[in-house]
Amino acid sequence: MDHCAIDLGGRKSQVCVRAADGTVLFEGRHETSSLPRYLQELPQKCRVILETAAEAFRIADAARAVGHEVRVVPATLVRTLGVGARRTKTDRRDALALSEVSCRVDLPSVHIPSAQSREWKTICGMHDVLVATRTRLINNLRGWLRGQGRHLRTGQASTFAKRIRALQPLPEYAAMQVDALAVLDEKIKASEKRIAALAWGSELCRRLMTVPGIGSSTAVRFVAAIDDVSRFESAHKVEAYLGLAPGESSSSERQQRLSITKAGPATVRWILVQAAWVLQTRCRSREARSLQSWATEVAKRRGRHVATVALARKLAGILYALWRDGTTYQPRI
């Protein structure tokens, strides 16, 4: 089997193809947009090696579609493979190094997410940008109001534009930001409806939402992050993947337990913690009582914040189990 290493670039990419014995068969540059056609025209099936980048998964899909093996190598690993060694880094040297290592070692690959997973992550990411932009505008306007000695009645972020307009007259420079804020509110509402539609349109998400505290956004983000439940052996693996497992720094006779590792997708971890907080403070259903009692016992020993994170970890394990077993949530009575 030949080995085709591609150092991806925004416009042009460097390609290096080697035979199984390490002989270089081809070196050259290609337009990144034309790589799918180039991979289709290769004379035989290859192992295609890519470094994680914005274009990597699209090229990986194109390579797998025509029967090639694909390895998307983590960016944290490629440095140990000789890429950029001795402070000398060029596209040609990087492609040569990746193809040469691939001839000797079956390189590990990150999980290549499905098209649905990538689309759902993008939708949620775009929503987060809208919310973050609204927050920046609100904070800026709040700062301006304080400087003017004016006070605004309390309320939700979605009503901020309406509340500040009640303080007329506003100077033009402030009114422009209020107008932008009103538009953002409408876009955020539309984005929330889109995410809710994704959740209610998915049989899997509907089952996950039977867990107390789990709403449409949490379900969609969890499914998008995990993508393929079979790649995890147990709930503990999922919890560790999401960065909710405790860390450890032990050596010889010294043992030290640390806080959670915070590895993996931060937004999924954050929203699970929010779901745990909602479960403890707002849920009044019978299904929530057993989880609330469990968190209360943890809080007595470790405090409220530790209990909330522990409950988020437990929720991640429950969601994994429901997905794996094809069931809905049944509380312990």
RABELCOR-V486074 format. One record per residue. RES is the residue in one small letter. PHI is phi in degrees with one decimal (NA if undefined). BURIAL is 1 if it has 16 or more other C-alpha atoms within 10 Angstrom, else 0. D_LAST is the distance of its C-alpha to the last C-alpha in Angstrom with 1 decimal. Layout:
BEGIN
RES:PHI:BURIAL:D_LAST
RES:PHI:BURIAL:D_LAST
END
This chain:
BEGIN
m:NA:0:57.7
d:-78.1:1:59.0
h:-123.0:1:57.1
c:-112.9:1:57.2
a:-98.0:1:56.2
i:-126.2:1:56.0
d:-93.1:1:56.2
l:-74.7:1:54.9
g:-133.3:1:56.5
g:-62.7:0:56.2
r:-112.3:0:59.4
k:-125.2:1:60.7
s:-128.8:1:59.2
q:-94.4:1:60.9
v:-117.8:1:60.5
c:-135.3:1:61.5
v:-112.7:1:61.4
r:-121.4:1:62.1
a:-75.6:1:62.7
a:-60.8:1:60.6
d:-85.2:0:63.4
g:96.8:1:63.2
t:-68.9:0:66.3
v:-75.4:1:66.0
l:-97.3:0:66.5
f:-158.7:0:66.1
e:-137.8:1:65.8
g:175.7:0:65.8
r:-109.9:1:64.2
h:-133.6:1:62.6
e:-61.6:0:61.4
t:-59.5:1:57.6
s:-66.2:0:57.3
s:-96.8:0:59.3
l:-60.6:1:57.3
p:-56.0:1:55.3
r:-68.8:0:58.7
y:-61.9:0:60.1
l:-64.7:1:57.2
q:-69.1:1:57.7
e:-91.9:0:61.4
l:-60.5:0:61.0
p:-67.6:0:62.9
q:-145.4:0:60.0
k:-67.4:1:56.3
c:-125.0:1:55.6
r:-97.0:1:53.0
v:-96.4:1:52.6
i:-112.9:1:51.7
l:-129.5:1:50.7
e:-92.5:1:49.6
t:-56.8:1:46.7
a:-161.1:1:48.1
a:-60.7:0:47.7
e:-91.4:0:49.5
a:-62.2:1:48.0
f:-71.6:1:45.2
r:-66.3:0:47.5
i:-68.8:1:50.2
a:-62.1:1:47.7
d:-60.8:1:46.6
a:-65.1:1:50.3
a:-67.7:1:51.0
r:-68.5:0:48.2
a:-64.0:0:49.2
v:-103.9:0:52.6
g:97.5:0:51.3
h:-78.7:1:51.7
e:-78.1:1:49.4
v:-129.6:1:48.0
r:-126.4:1:47.2
v:-99.2:1:46.1
v:-86.4:1:46.7
p:-59.5:1:44.9
a:-61.5:0:47.3
t:-71.5:0:46.4
l:-92.5:0:47.6
v:-62.7:1:50.9
r:-64.1:0:52.6
t:-75.6:0:52.2
l:-93.0:1:53.9
g:103.2:1:57.1
v:-72.5:1:56.6
g:75.1:1:58.5
a:-66.9:0:59.8
r:55.3:0:62.7
r:56.4:0:62.0
t:-121.6:0:63.5
k:-129.8:0:61.3
t:-135.3:0:62.6
d:-60.6:1:61.0
r:-65.0:1:63.4
r:-64.9:1:62.5
d:-64.7:1:58.8
a:-65.7:1:59.0
l:-61.2:1:61.3
a:-65.4:1:58.9
l:-64.6:1:55.8
s:-67.8:1:57.7
e:-66.9:1:59.3
v:-66.4:1:56.0
s:-62.4:1:54.4
c:-67.1:1:57.2
r:-102.3:0:56.2
v:-132.2:0:52.5
d:-81.1:0:49.6
l:-63.3:1:48.3
p:-72.4:0:44.6
s:-124.8:0:43.4
v:-70.7:0:40.7
h:-66.2:0:38.3
i:-93.2:1:40.1
p:-67.1:1:37.8
s:-71.1:0:37.9
a:-62.5:0:39.8
q:-64.6:0:36.6
s:-60.2:1:35.1
r:-66.5:0:38.4
e:-66.6:0:38.6
w:-65.3:1:35.2
k:-61.9:1:35.8
t:-65.3:0:39.1
i:-60.7:1:37.7
c:-67.6:1:35.2
g:-64.4:0:37.9
m:-63.7:0:40.3
h:-62.5:1:37.7
d:-62.3:0:37.3
v:-65.8:0:41.1
l:-61.0:1:41.4
v:-64.8:1:38.8
a:-63.5:0:40.6
t:-65.8:0:44.0
r:-61.5:1:42.8
t:-62.0:0:41.6
r:-63.1:0:45.0
l:-64.7:1:46.8
i:-62.8:1:44.8
n:-62.2:0:45.4
n:-65.1:0:49.1
l:-69.5:1:49.4
r:-63.4:1:47.6
g:-62.2:0:50.1
w:-63.7:0:53.0
l:-62.4:0:51.8
r:-61.9:0:51.7
g:-65.5:0:55.2
q:-88.8:0:56.4
g:70.7:0:54.8
r:-109.9:0:52.8
h:-121.8:0:49.2
l:-117.4:0:46.6
r:-67.0:0:43.8
t:-70.7:0:40.3
g:171.0:0:38.2
q:-78.2:0:36.5
a:-61.3:0:38.5
s:-67.9:1:38.8
t:-106.6:0:40.8
f:-61.4:1:43.0
a:-60.4:1:46.0
k:-66.1:0:46.0
r:-69.4:0:45.8
i:-75.1:1:48.6
r:-68.0:0:50.8
a:-70.6:0:50.8
l:-93.2:0:52.8
q:-52.6:0:55.9
p:-85.4:0:58.4
l:-113.6:0:57.2
p:-65.3:0:59.7
e:-59.7:0:59.9
y:-65.5:0:58.4
a:-79.3:0:55.2
a:-62.1:1:55.1
m:-61.7:0:55.2
q:-70.7:1:52.0
v:-65.0:1:50.3
d:-62.4:0:51.4
a:-62.9:0:50.0
l:-65.9:1:46.7
a:-63.3:1:46.5
v:-64.8:0:47.0
l:-60.9:1:44.3
d:-58.4:1:41.8
e:-65.9:0:42.5
k:-66.1:0:42.3
i:-67.0:1:38.9
k:-61.0:0:37.5
a:-64.0:0:38.9
s:-66.3:1:37.4
e:-62.8:1:33.9
k:-65.3:0:34.3
r:-64.4:0:35.4
i:-65.3:1:32.4
a:-63.2:1:30.1
a:-64.8:0:32.1
l:-61.0:1:31.7
a:-66.6:1:27.9
w:-72.6:1:27.6
g:-85.5:0:30.3
s:-110.2:0:28.4
e:-61.3:0:25.9
l:-64.6:1:24.5
c:-62.6:1:24.2
r:-62.8:1:22.5
r:-68.9:1:19.7
l:-65.9:1:19.5
m:-75.6:1:19.4
t:-75.6:1:16.0
v:-77.4:1:14.7
p:-57.0:1:14.5
g:89.4:1:17.9
i:-94.5:1:19.7
g:-105.4:1:22.7
s:-64.5:1:25.7
s:-64.7:1:27.7
t:-62.8:1:25.1
a:-63.5:1:24.4
v:-63.7:1:28.2
r:-67.3:1:29.0
f:-65.4:1:26.5
v:-63.4:1:27.7
a:-65.1:1:31.3
a:-73.5:1:31.0
i:-77.2:1:29.3
d:66.2:1:31.4
d:-124.6:1:31.1
v:-66.4:0:27.7
s:-71.2:0:29.5
r:-81.2:0:31.5
f:-115.1:0:28.6
e:-76.9:0:27.7
s:-155.6:0:24.3
a:-63.1:1:22.0
h:-63.1:1:24.0
k:-65.5:0:27.1
v:-65.8:1:25.9
e:-60.5:1:24.8
a:-68.7:1:28.3
y:-61.5:1:30.0
l:-84.8:1:28.7
g:76.9:1:29.9
l:-98.5:1:26.5
a:-88.1:1:27.0
p:-65.3:0:28.7
g:-86.8:0:32.5
e:-150.0:0:34.6
s:-132.9:0:38.3
s:-121.8:0:39.2
s:-154.0:0:42.5
s:55.3:0:44.0
e:-89.8:0:42.6
r:-88.2:0:41.3
q:-126.1:0:37.6
q:-137.5:0:36.4
r:-89.2:0:33.0
l:-115.1:0:33.3
s:-72.6:0:31.3
i:-59.1:1:29.9
t:-73.1:0:32.6
k:58.2:1:32.5
a:-84.5:0:33.9
g:77.3:0:33.5
p:-68.2:0:33.2
a:-66.7:0:33.0
t:-66.5:1:32.0
v:-68.7:1:28.8
r:-61.7:1:27.9
w:-62.8:1:28.7
i:-73.6:1:26.8
l:-69.3:1:23.6
v:-64.4:1:24.1
q:-63.5:1:24.6
a:-63.2:1:21.4
a:-65.1:1:19.6
w:-66.5:1:21.6
v:-62.5:0:20.8
l:-58.9:1:17.0
q:-76.8:1:17.4
t:-105.6:0:20.1
r:-122.2:0:19.8
c:-74.6:0:16.4
r:-121.0:0:15.1
s:-76.2:0:12.7
r:-62.9:0:9.1
e:-64.8:1:8.6
a:-85.2:1:10.4
r:-64.0:1:8.7
s:-65.1:0:7.1
l:-68.5:1:10.5
q:-65.0:1:12.4
s:-65.2:0:11.3
w:-62.9:0:12.3
a:-66.1:1:15.5
t:-63.6:1:16.3
e:-64.9:0:16.4
v:-65.1:1:18.7
a:-63.0:1:20.8
k:-63.5:0:21.5
r:-89.6:0:23.1
r:-119.4:0:24.7
g:103.4:0:24.9
r:-66.7:1:23.6
h:-67.3:0:25.5
v:-63.1:1:24.5
a:-64.1:1:20.8
t:-66.2:1:21.4
v:-66.6:1:23.2
a:-62.7:1:20.6
l:-67.9:1:17.9
a:-61.3:1:20.5
r:-63.6:1:20.9
k:-65.4:1:17.2
l:-61.9:1:17.4
a:-60.4:1:20.5
g:-66.0:1:18.9
i:-66.7:1:16.1
l:-60.4:1:18.9
y:-60.7:1:21.0
a:-64.4:1:18.5
l:-63.4:1:18.0
w:-65.5:1:21.8
r:-62.8:0:22.5
d:-93.4:0:20.4
g:68.8:0:21.0
t:-118.6:0:17.5
t:-112.9:1:15.4
y:-72.1:1:12.4
q:-124.7:0:9.0
p:-69.8:0:6.2
r:-81.1:0:3.8
i:-91.8:0:0.0
END
